[in-house]
Structures are given as structure tokens and as C-alpha cells.
């Protein structure tokens, strides 16, 4: 769980079915009747979902293992500057401490017209220019990568000259 809360959902229930949720350790992860998980302390627990069906002879049981990691205290991007040609892609990597954290850095572009970036760090160079990608963690710490976008070079033209 990378958030302090998470909704565990069971899809395609019929009107004859009802899901019941139980945590193997309520001190680590508690779960509500509706499947809302709350991370309480670092550790591991198993959420058991019992699907009761009025028309079935036996219940169906699903298990979901949940790891609650410590929050991140720092973030560092592996690259501080990147040059990309228009239309090219690159994935930025972040190193978070402690390495046992379940948290991830959230990436944003300061100029999405020049560079688009997914929340997980996948960058797409859209037009020439210079901008910055920021990756931030929950405590407000962040790191920045400068992105220079240049025109795509035509390799065939360069070879013939």
C-alpha cells in the first residue's frame, strides 16, 4: 500500500453475493466492512475476502497480501539532466530512502507543452525547448531533472552529405 488508505474492491457481485473482509493483523492493516484498508504500522498482513453466495453450497475465499512500508524520507533522481529529440521517450528513475519504503515519487512536468511525463516517470519529448521534471514524495521533499528537447535529426540526410 503506497497510501495510508486503499479501497479493496470485489467486482461482478450478483445480488445473491456479499463480500466480507478480514485482516490477519488489525494492528498493521485494518479493513472496514466495505473493504477500505487503513495502513497503521510497518509490517505485513493478509486480507481475506470471503464471498458468500445464497445459491452456492460453499463460500469462495480470496486472499490479498498487504505490505505496509515506512514513509520515504528522501528522494534522488538518477539523472540530473537529459537531452531528448522531439518524439523520443525516456523513463526517469528515482531512488527513495529508506529502500524499504512502499512510497513512490510522483513526477510532474513544469512545461507539459515541451515534455509530458506520467506520474511514474515516463517522459515524452513533445517540442523543442527546456523544462524541468520534478519528482516529489509525501513529506514535500523533491528532486529535479532538467530536460532539453532538440529537433530530431534525420540520420539518412547526415549520411549522404
N, C-alpha and C positions, 0 to 999 in steps of 0.2 A: 504494500500500500504506500503510495507516494504522497498521499494527502492524509490529514488526520481523520477524515471520514470518507466512506465509499459506499455506494449502493450496490449490493449484490442482487441481481435480478434473475428470475426464472421466467423464461419465455414460453409462449404457446400453452399456457394452462387452460384447461377446459373448465366449464362451470362446476364439474364434479371433482375438480382437483384443488388442493390447498397446499401451500408450501410452508414448512415450519423450519426455523433456523436455530442452530445451537452452536455455541463456541466451546472448544475444548478447554479454553482458559480465558475466562472473562476478565482477568486482571491484565491480559495483554491486548485482546480484541474482544469488545463486547458487540453483540448483534441484537438489533431490535426485531420485533415481530414482522416488520416489513422488509427486513434484510439490510438495514443500514448498519454498516460496520463502523466502529469507532476505535481508532488506534490509541491505546492507553499507555503502553510502555514497550520498550525494545524487547523483542522475542518472537517466537513462532507459535501459531495456534492453527487449529483446523476448524473450519466452519463446516458443519454437517447440515445439509438441506434434506429434509425428509418430505417427500411428495406423497401426500395421502390422497387416494382416489376412491370415491364412494363405490365405483363399479369394479375396482380391482381387488383381488384377494390379498395381494402383498403391497407393502409400501415400496416406493423407489427411493433410494438413498444416493445422494451426490456428496462429494467431499471437495472442499477448496482449501488448500494450504495458504496461509497468510503469513508473510514475514513483515514485521514492523521494525524498521531500521531507525537509527538515530538521525536527527536532522543534520543536514550539511552545515558546516561552519565556514567553509571556504570553497571557492571555485577558481579554476585557472584553465583558460583555453590553451590547446596545444599549439596553436598558431596565433601570432600577433598581427600578421599581415599576409594577404593573399591577393594575387593578380589573376583575374579570370577574363577570358574572352566572352563577348556577348553570346548568350545561348548556352554557355557551359555551366556545369554543376559541380559542387563540391560539398562534402559533409564535414562540418566542423565538429571537433571532439572537445569535451570538457572533462577536466579531472576535478572531482569533488572530494573533499576531506571531511570526515573520515571516509575511508574507502568502503566501509560497511553501511553507508547511508543508502536508504531506498529513494531518496530525493533525486531529482534530475534538474539540470539547469534549463530555464526557459529562454529560448532565443528570440530576439526581435531585431528588425532592421530599422535603422534611423531614417532611411530613404527607400521605401519599398518600390519606388519607380525605377531605381537603379538596381537594387538587389532584393529579391524576395527570399525569405527564409521561413522554414517550418519551425514549429515550436521545438522540434528535436534537433535542429541544426543543419538541415538540408538546404543549401544555398543555390539559387538560380540567378545568374547574371543576366539582367534584362536590357540595360542600355549603358553606354559609356558614362563614366563618372567615378566618383569616390564617395564612399559612405562607410558606416561602421555597423557591425553586428555586435549586439550586447547579449551576453548570457547571464541570467540572474537567478539567484536562489531565494528561498523564502525569507531569510534573515536580512535581505537587502544587499548582500554582497554581490558583486558582478565582475566580469572581465570583458574586455573589448577586443575585437579583431577588425582591423582596417581592411576594407575590400576595395581594390582598384579594378574597375571594369574597363577593358580596352576593346577596340574593334577586332572582330575575328579576322585572322589573316588567311588569305587564300593560298594554300600550300602549292597548288598547281601553277599559279602565276609566278610565285617565287622561284620555282624550279626551272621555268622556261626562260627566265631573264639572265 
